[in-house]
């Protein structure tokens, strides 16, 4: 077991990408991955049998900011843990360490 505190990983996206699967595969037992999308109609919500530790969160339509900024704010408010990581869905997330 790691000595690191639990972490909430915030991933704004509207579709399931390779990055979603990579991050899900790297989750530790005490971490969570918040897949933050705009609405329940986004394609990412159709992901069947998502891996354990993933929560889907509809951020809603942005008001006075970008969709990504809106998603990050919604994710920060919903995160279970104080240690946060923000990332994007459009690049490779290799496992480190």
C-alpha positions as a printed Julia matrix, in Angstrom:
97×3 Matrix{Float64}:
   0.0    0.0     0.0
   1.24   3.47   -0.85
   2.04   6.16    1.69
   0.67   8.76   -0.73
  -2.65  10.35    0.17
  -5.68   9.36   -1.95
  -6.03  11.32   -5.19
  -8.94  12.53   -7.3
  -8.05  12.65  -11.0
 -10.2   15.06  -13.02
 -10.6   14.23  -16.7
 -12.88  16.51  -18.73
 -14.12  14.66  -21.83
 -17.28  14.01  -23.78
 -16.18  10.68  -25.26
 -14.33   7.58  -24.05
 -10.75   7.81  -25.3
  -7.57   5.79  -24.87
  -6.61   8.25  -22.14
  -9.7    7.23  -20.13
  -8.73   3.58  -20.31
  -5.06   4.3   -19.51
  -5.89   6.35  -16.44
  -8.47   3.83  -15.24
  -5.89   1.05  -15.5
  -3.45   3.04  -13.36
  -5.85   3.87  -10.51
  -4.72   2.78   -7.1
  -7.17   1.35   -4.6
  -7.5    4.66   -2.8
  -7.86   6.9    -5.87
 -10.76   7.97   -8.02
 -11.11   9.05  -11.64
 -13.8   11.63  -12.32
 -14.78  11.58  -15.98
 -16.44  14.98  -16.3
 -18.69  15.59  -19.29
 -21.19  18.28  -20.25
 -24.49  16.39  -20.23
 -26.04  12.93  -19.9
 -26.31  12.88  -23.7
 -22.53  12.84  -24.27
 -21.13   9.62  -25.8
 -18.88   8.96  -22.78
 -21.96   8.08  -20.72
 -22.58   5.09  -23.0
 -19.41   3.36  -21.76
 -20.5   -0.1   -20.62
 -18.96  -1.64  -17.52
 -16.57   1.17  -16.63
 -13.64   0.07  -14.48
 -13.93   0.34  -10.71
 -12.98   3.7    -9.23
 -14.49   5.76  -12.06
 -17.29   8.21  -11.53
 -19.07  10.0   -14.35
 -20.11  13.56  -13.59
 -22.28  15.83  -15.75
 -20.95  19.38  -15.28
 -23.81  21.07  -17.11
 -23.57  23.92  -19.55
 -20.88  26.52  -18.8
 -21.94  29.99  -17.72
 -19.37  32.63  -18.6
 -16.45  30.24  -19.07
 -15.21  27.43  -21.31
 -16.56  23.9   -21.13
 -13.22  22.65  -19.81
 -13.09  25.28  -17.04
 -16.68  24.43  -16.13
 -15.78  20.73  -15.95
 -12.76  21.37  -13.72
 -14.82  23.46  -11.3
 -17.54  20.78  -11.15
 -14.89  18.11  -10.64
 -13.17  20.01   -7.85
 -16.5   20.42   -6.06
 -17.37  16.71   -6.44
 -13.91  15.29   -5.7
 -13.73  13.04   -2.65
 -10.1   13.86   -1.93
  -8.05  17.01   -1.34
  -5.19  15.89   -3.58
  -6.22  16.7    -7.16
  -4.75  16.0   -10.59
  -6.18  17.66  -13.7
  -5.45  16.13  -17.08
  -6.68  16.05  -20.69
  -8.02  13.25  -22.86
  -6.02  13.99  -25.99
  -2.6   12.49  -25.23
  -0.95   9.27  -24.06
  -0.81   8.76  -20.27
   2.04   6.27  -19.77
   2.4    4.55  -16.43
   5.35   5.88  -14.45
   7.23   4.62  -11.48
